[in-house]
Structures are given as structure tokens and as C-alpha cells.
Amino acid sequence: MRFLRPAAGLVATALCVAYLVWKVDLHKTLQVLRGADAALLLAAYAVLVAALLPLAWRWQRLLASRGVEEPYLRLLRSYFVAYALGQLLPTSLGGDATRIYDVARRRPDRRGAVTGSVIVERVLGGFATLALAAIGVVIAVGRYDVGPYLWLELGIALGAVVLGVLMFSRRERGALRTLGPVARLLRVERPARSLYEGVHAYRATPRLLVGLFGLTLLVQAFRVLTIYLAGRAAHVPLSAVPYFVMGPLLFLVMLVPFTINGLAVRESFFVSFLTQLGVGADRAFVTGFLYFLLSVALALPGTVLLGLGSVRGLARGREASG
């Protein structure tokens, strides 16, 4: 079992690479890449960086509602560092773990509340992206042939609703207690209970959740705009509408815990989705690759912060030893 996940990751990566080699012409891809619009890429990067500012404030509000007071700039720093470390960890969930650790090590007695706040962030983000997808689906029906993806998003939306009911409904608490023996058998009862209580506690703050959902909806729309700008930089002749169908699925694809930072999986998804809309495989691949470059660039501020932190740590160590 210990080797199952790495093996699955290798198989998934190999299949995606084989798919890309089959679909993409390297010479044409390089030509498209050379002709990419740098100004549009800079605009997309600015949108990505700007989106982190309200997300850090959202996290601060969620923590404060549970009695955990943290300075805004410290949480913003944690977000940037999480994105930097997320480049080295499988899926964006690795970045979430670093944020939880960053706050919980200062508040060990509030670990459940800290973990719950990050999970609620994910729930808000999930419902916001699905809401955007619903809007995109309504507009896209009859205009774009992405039928299989629409059915997939419908299934995901239903699953998200079920998860929301389980996490926030008082009536379902009794049903979840039946899982207690299984959790004890797997030795995860205490962390699972702590996580559930941390999330369920937000049921008492509906106005806060509704307000933060609205904020998240706006932020997710800007994140989808980043994908659209990457497509325009690669001269993909599509409007922003199909990207609102594609975006939520891409965010979910990036959570698949098989490859580091979604390597090859992301590009395969771009090629699979965009070619159904008449886009050439080469431009579709370049769009995914440019989006990858933007994600790597978003890690630069966090990398600088990590470097400065290491330098300060070394300086303090020398002072202490001197």
C-alpha cells in the first residue's frame, strides 16, 4: 500500500505524457509559444497576485469568528509561502497543510479551529466555482459542444451539496456517529472529530458565510479570467464563456494527488477540453503551459519570503552562538 500512490502517480503521468505526445506537434507548439502575448501574461499574473489579497482577509475573518486573532499581513505571508511550497507538493492541498501548520504551531490549543477555517475556505471555493460553472453552462448550452464535461460538473455539484449537508446539518450528526467504530479502527477518530467540529461550528455564523461566499464568487471569477487571458496570450479565438465551464473542472483536476503541481495532468486537460471547441492541440497545450508558468511565477513572492526568513534565522543563530 505504501508504494501504491507513487506507482499510481507514475502511471498517471506516463499516460498523460503519452496523450500529449500523440496530440501535440512540438514544432508548431514552439512557434505558438514564441508568439505568446507577454502583455496579456503580465495582466494574468497581476490578477493572480491581486486575488490573494481578499483571500487572506477571508481567512482572517473565518479565524476571528472562532476567536483566533491573527494579523492580516502574517496570513497574507502564509498564503504566499503556501503557494511557493505547493509547487513542490502533490496538489494544492499541500499548500493548505502548510498554512494550517503555520498558524497551528503558534496556536496549538486551537488546531481544530485553524484546520476548520481552511476546510471552510475550500468549501466556499468549491461552491463558488460550481456556481460560476452553472452560469457558464447556461450560457454555453447550444453554443459550445462540451457535453461530457457538463455532466461531470453536474455530478460534482450534487456531491458538493451532499458534503455540505453532512458537514453543517444538525440532523445528520447522528448519522455520522455511526462511522465512529470505523474511525476508531483506522485510528483517525480524534483528528476526524476535531476537523468536523472545527467546520460544523461555522453553522452558527450564516451571515458571515454568505458574505464570504459572495467575496469568493468574485475572486473565483477573476481566477477564471486568468485562464482566459492565458488562452488569449496563446491566440486562442474563444470568448471568456467556455472558460467558466472549464475553470471549475481545472481547479478540481489540480487536486488530484498523483503528480507534483499537476504535472502533465493539467496540460492534458487543457488539450482535451479546448480541442473539443475547435482549438488546435498545439495552442491548447501552450495555454495550459502558460497557465503553469503563471502558477510558478505566483510562487516567487513566497520563495523570496522563505529566503528572507532563512537569512534572519541564520543571523539569529549566529548572534545566539556569539
Secondary structure as a PSIPRED ss2 file (coil, helix, strand):
# PSIPRED VFORMAT (PSIPRED V4.0)

   1 M C   1.000  0.000  0.000
   2 R C   1.000  0.000  0.000
   3 F C   1.000  0.000  0.000
   4 L H   0.000  1.000  0.000
   5 R H   0.000  1.000  0.000
   6 P H   0.000  1.000  0.000
   7 A H   0.000  1.000  0.000
   8 A H   0.000  1.000  0.000
   9 G H   0.000  1.000  0.000
  10 L H   0.000  1.000  0.000
  11 V H   0.000  1.000  0.000
  12 A H   0.000  1.000  0.000
  13 T H   0.000  1.000  0.000
  14 A H   0.000  1.000  0.000
  15 L H   0.000  1.000  0.000
  16 C H   0.000  1.000  0.000
  17 V H   0.000  1.000  0.000
  18 A H   0.000  1.000  0.000
  19 Y H   0.000  1.000  0.000
  20 L H   0.000  1.000  0.000
  21 V H   0.000  1.000  0.000
  22 W H   0.000  1.000  0.000
  23 K H   0.000  1.000  0.000
  24 V C   1.000  0.000  0.000
  25 D C   1.000  0.000  0.000
  26 L H   0.000  1.000  0.000
  27 H H   0.000  1.000  0.000
  28 K H   0.000  1.000  0.000
  29 T H   0.000  1.000  0.000
  30 L H   0.000  1.000  0.000
  31 Q H   0.000  1.000  0.000
  32 V H   0.000  1.000  0.000
  33 L H   0.000  1.000  0.000
  34 R H   0.000  1.000  0.000
  35 G C   1.000  0.000  0.000
  36 A C   1.000  0.000  0.000
  37 D C   1.000  0.000  0.000
  38 A H   0.000  1.000  0.000
  39 A H   0.000  1.000  0.000
  40 L H   0.000  1.000  0.000
  41 L H   0.000  1.000  0.000
  42 L H   0.000  1.000  0.000
  43 A H   0.000  1.000  0.000
  44 A H   0.000  1.000  0.000
  45 Y H   0.000  1.000  0.000
  46 A H   0.000  1.000  0.000
  47 V H   0.000  1.000  0.000
  48 L H   0.000  1.000  0.000
  49 V H   0.000  1.000  0.000
  50 A H   0.000  1.000  0.000
  51 A H   0.000  1.000  0.000
  52 L H   0.000  1.000  0.000
  53 L H   0.000  1.000  0.000
  54 P H   0.000  1.000  0.000
  55 L H   0.000  1.000  0.000
  56 A H   0.000  1.000  0.000
  57 W H   0.000  1.000  0.000
  58 R H   0.000  1.000  0.000
  59 W H   0.000  1.000  0.000
  60 Q H   0.000  1.000  0.000
  61 R H   0.000  1.000  0.000
  62 L H   0.000  1.000  0.000
  63 L H   0.000  1.000  0.000
  64 A H   0.000  1.000  0.000
  65 S H   0.000  1.000  0.000
  66 R C   1.000  0.000  0.000
  67 G C   1.000  0.000  0.000
  68 V C   1.000  0.000  0.000
  69 E C   1.000  0.000  0.000
  70 E C   1.000  0.000  0.000
  71 P C   1.000  0.000  0.000
  72 Y H   0.000  1.000  0.000
  73 L H   0.000  1.000  0.000
  74 R H   0.000  1.000  0.000
  75 L H   0.000  1.000  0.000
  76 L H   0.000  1.000  0.000
  77 R H   0.000  1.000  0.000
  78 S H   0.000  1.000  0.000
  79 Y H   0.000  1.000  0.000
  80 F H   0.000  1.000  0.000
  81 V H   0.000  1.000  0.000
  82 A H   0.000  1.000  0.000
  83 Y H   0.000  1.000  0.000
  84 A H   0.000  1.000  0.000
  85 L H   0.000  1.000  0.000
  86 G H   0.000  1.000  0.000
  87 Q C   1.000  0.000  0.000
  88 L C   1.000  0.000  0.000
  89 L C   1.000  0.000  0.000
  90 P E   0.000  0.000  1.000
  91 T C   1.000  0.000  0.000
  92 S C   1.000  0.000  0.000
  93 L H   0.000  1.000  0.000
  94 G H   0.000  1.000  0.000
  95 G H   0.000  1.000  0.000
  96 D H   0.000  1.000  0.000
  97 A H   0.000  1.000  0.000
  98 T H   0.000  1.000  0.000
  99 R H   0.000  1.000  0.000
 100 I H   0.000  1.000  0.000
 101 Y H   0.000  1.000  0.000
 102 D H   0.000  1.000  0.000
 103 V H   0.000  1.000  0.000
 104 A H   0.000  1.000  0.000
 105 R C   1.000  0.000  0.000
 106 R C   1.000  0.000  0.000
 107 R C   1.000  0.000  0.000
 108 P H   0.000  1.000  0.000
 109 D H   0.000  1.000  0.000
 110 R H   0.000  1.000  0.000
 111 R H   0.000  1.000  0.000
 112 G H   0.000  1.000  0.000
 113 A H   0.000  1.000  0.000
 114 V H   0.000  1.000  0.000
 115 T H   0.000  1.000  0.000
 116 G H   0.000  1.000  0.000
 117 S H   0.000  1.000  0.000
 118 V H   0.000  1.000  0.000
 119 I H   0.000  1.000  0.000
 120 V H   0.000  1.000  0.000
 121 E H   0.000  1.000  0.000
 122 R H   0.000  1.000  0.000
 123 V H   0.000  1.000  0.000
 124 L H   0.000  1.000  0.000
 125 G H   0.000  1.000  0.000
 126 G H   0.000  1.000  0.000
 127 F H   0.000  1.000  0.000
 128 A H   0.000  1.000  0.000
 129 T H   0.000  1.000  0.000
 130 L H   0.000  1.000  0.000
 131 A H   0.000  1.000  0.000
 132 L H   0.000  1.000  0.000
 133 A H   0.000  1.000  0.000
 134 A H   0.000  1.000  0.000
 135 I H   0.000  1.000  0.000
 136 G H   0.000  1.000  0.000
 137 V H   0.000  1.000  0.000
 138 V H   0.000  1.000  0.000
 139 I H   0.000  1.000  0.000
 140 A H   0.000  1.000  0.000
 141 V C   1.000  0.000  0.000
 142 G C   1.000  0.000  0.000
 143 R C   1.000  0.000  0.000
 144 Y C   1.000  0.000  0.000
 145 D C   1.000  0.000  0.000
 146 V C   1.000  0.000  0.000
 147 G H   0.000  1.000  0.000
 148 P H   0.000  1.000  0.000
 149 Y H   0.000  1.000  0.000
 150 L H   0.000  1.000  0.000
 151 W H   0.000  1.000  0.000
 152 L H   0.000  1.000  0.000
 153 E H   0.000  1.000  0.000
 154 L H   0.000  1.000  0.000
 155 G H   0.000  1.000  0.000
 156 I H   0.000  1.000  0.000
 157 A H   0.000  1.000  0.000
 158 L H   0.000  1.000  0.000
 159 G H   0.000  1.000  0.000
 160 A H   0.000  1.000  0.000
 161 V H   0.000  1.000  0.000
 162 V H   0.000  1.000  0.000
 163 L H   0.000  1.000  0.000
 164 G H   0.000  1.000  0.000
 165 V H   0.000  1.000  0.000
 166 L H   0.000  1.000  0.000
 167 M H   0.000  1.000  0.000
 168 F H   0.000  1.000  0.000
 169 S C   1.000  0.000  0.000
 170 R C   1.000  0.000  0.000
 171 R C   1.000  0.000  0.000
 172 E C   1.000  0.000  0.000
 173 R H   0.000  1.000  0.000
 174 G H   0.000  1.000  0.000
 175 A H   0.000  1.000  0.000
 176 L H   0.000  1.000  0.000
 177 R H   0.000  1.000  0.000
 178 T C   1.000  0.000  0.000
 179 L C   1.000  0.000  0.000
 180 G H   0.000  1.000  0.000
 181 P H   0.000  1.000  0.000
 182 V H   0.000  1.000  0.000
 183 A H   0.000  1.000  0.000
 184 R H   0.000  1.000  0.000
 185 L H   0.000  1.000  0.000
 186 L C   1.000  0.000  0.000
 187 R C   1.000  0.000  0.000
 188 V C   1.000  0.000  0.000
 189 E H   0.000  1.000  0.000
 190 R H   0.000  1.000  0.000
 191 P H   0.000  1.000  0.000
 192 A H   0.000  1.000  0.000
 193 R H   0.000  1.000  0.000
 194 S H   0.000  1.000  0.000
 195 L H   0.000  1.000  0.000
 196 Y H   0.000  1.000  0.000
 197 E H   0.000  1.000  0.000
 198 G H   0.000  1.000  0.000
 199 V H   0.000  1.000  0.000
 200 H H   0.000  1.000  0.000
 201 A H   0.000  1.000  0.000
 202 Y H   0.000  1.000  0.000
 203 R H   0.000  1.000  0.000
 204 A H   0.000  1.000  0.000
 205 T C   1.000  0.000  0.000
 206 P H   0.000  1.000  0.000
 207 R H   0.000  1.000  0.000
 208 L H   0.000  1.000  0.000
 209 L H   0.000  1.000  0.000
 210 V H   0.000  1.000  0.000
 211 G H   0.000  1.000  0.000
 212 L H   0.000  1.000  0.000
 213 F H   0.000  1.000  0.000
 214 G H   0.000  1.000  0.000
 215 L H   0.000  1.000  0.000
 216 T H   0.000  1.000  0.000
 217 L H   0.000  1.000  0.000
 218 L H   0.000  1.000  0.000
 219 V H   0.000  1.000  0.000
 220 Q H   0.000  1.000  0.000
 221 A H   0.000  1.000  0.000
 222 F H   0.000  1.000  0.000
 223 R H   0.000  1.000  0.000
 224 V H   0.000  1.000  0.000
 225 L H   0.000  1.000  0.000
 226 T H   0.000  1.000  0.000
 227 I H   0.000  1.000  0.000
 228 Y H   0.000  1.000  0.000
 229 L H   0.000  1.000  0.000
 230 A H   0.000  1.000  0.000
 231 G H   0.000  1.000  0.000
 232 R H   0.000  1.000  0.000
 233 A H   0.000  1.000  0.000
 234 A C   1.000  0.000  0.000
 235 H C   1.000  0.000  0.000
 236 V C   1.000  0.000  0.000
 237 P C   1.000  0.000  0.000
 238 L C   1.000  0.000  0.000
 239 S C   1.000  0.000  0.000
 240 A C   1.000  0.000  0.000
 241 V H   0.000  1.000  0.000
 242 P H   0.000  1.000  0.000
 243 Y H   0.000  1.000  0.000
 244 F H   0.000  1.000  0.000
 245 V H   0.000  1.000  0.000
 246 M H   0.000  1.000  0.000
 247 G H   0.000  1.000  0.000
 248 P H   0.000  1.000  0.000
 249 L H   0.000  1.000  0.000
 250 L H   0.000  1.000  0.000
 251 F H   0.000  1.000  0.000
 252 L H   0.000  1.000  0.000
 253 V H   0.000  1.000  0.000
 254 M C   1.000  0.000  0.000
 255 L C   1.000  0.000  0.000
 256 V C   1.000  0.000  0.000
 257 P C   1.000  0.000  0.000
 258 F C   1.000  0.000  0.000
 259 T C   1.000  0.000  0.000
 260 I E   0.000  0.000  1.000
 261 N C   1.000  0.000  0.000
 262 G C   1.000  0.000  0.000
 263 L C   1.000  0.000  0.000
 264 A C   1.000  0.000  0.000
 265 V H   0.000  1.000  0.000
 266 R H   0.000  1.000  0.000
 267 E H   0.000  1.000  0.000
 268 S H   0.000  1.000  0.000
 269 F H   0.000  1.000  0.000
 270 F H   0.000  1.000  0.000
 271 V H   0.000  1.000  0.000
 272 S H   0.000  1.000  0.000
 273 F H   0.000  1.000  0.000
 274 L H   0.000  1.000  0.000
 275 T H   0.000  1.000  0.000
 276 Q C   1.000  0.000  0.000
 277 L C   1.000  0.000  0.000
 278 G C   1.000  0.000  0.000
 279 V C   1.000  0.000  0.000
 280 G C   1.000  0.000  0.000
 281 A H   0.000  1.000  0.000
 282 D H   0.000  1.000  0.000
 283 R H   0.000  1.000  0.000
 284 A H   0.000  1.000  0.000
 285 F H   0.000  1.000  0.000
 286 V H   0.000  1.000  0.000
 287 T H   0.000  1.000  0.000
 288 G H   0.000  1.000  0.000
 289 F H   0.000  1.000  0.000
 290 L H   0.000  1.000  0.000
 291 Y H   0.000  1.000  0.000
 292 F H   0.000  1.000  0.000
 293 L H   0.000  1.000  0.000
 294 L H   0.000  1.000  0.000
 295 S H   0.000  1.000  0.000
 296 V H   0.000  1.000  0.000
 297 A H   0.000  1.000  0.000
 298 L H   0.000  1.000  0.000
 299 A H   0.000  1.000  0.000
 300 L H   0.000  1.000  0.000
 301 P H   0.000  1.000  0.000
 302 G H   0.000  1.000  0.000
 303 T H   0.000  1.000  0.000
 304 V H   0.000  1.000  0.000
 305 L H   0.000  1.000  0.000
 306 L H   0.000  1.000  0.000
 307 G H   0.000  1.000  0.000
 308 L H   0.000  1.000  0.000
 309 G H   0.000  1.000  0.000
 310 S H   0.000  1.000  0.000
 311 V H   0.000  1.000  0.000
 312 R H   0.000  1.000  0.000
 313 G H   0.000  1.000  0.000
 314 L H   0.000  1.000  0.000
 315 A H   0.000  1.000  0.000
 316 R H   0.000  1.000  0.000
 317 G H   0.000  1.000  0.000
 318 R H   0.000  1.000  0.000
 319 E H   0.000  1.000  0.000
 320 A H   0.000  1.000  0.000
 321 S H   0.000  1.000  0.000
 322 G C   1.000  0.000  0.000
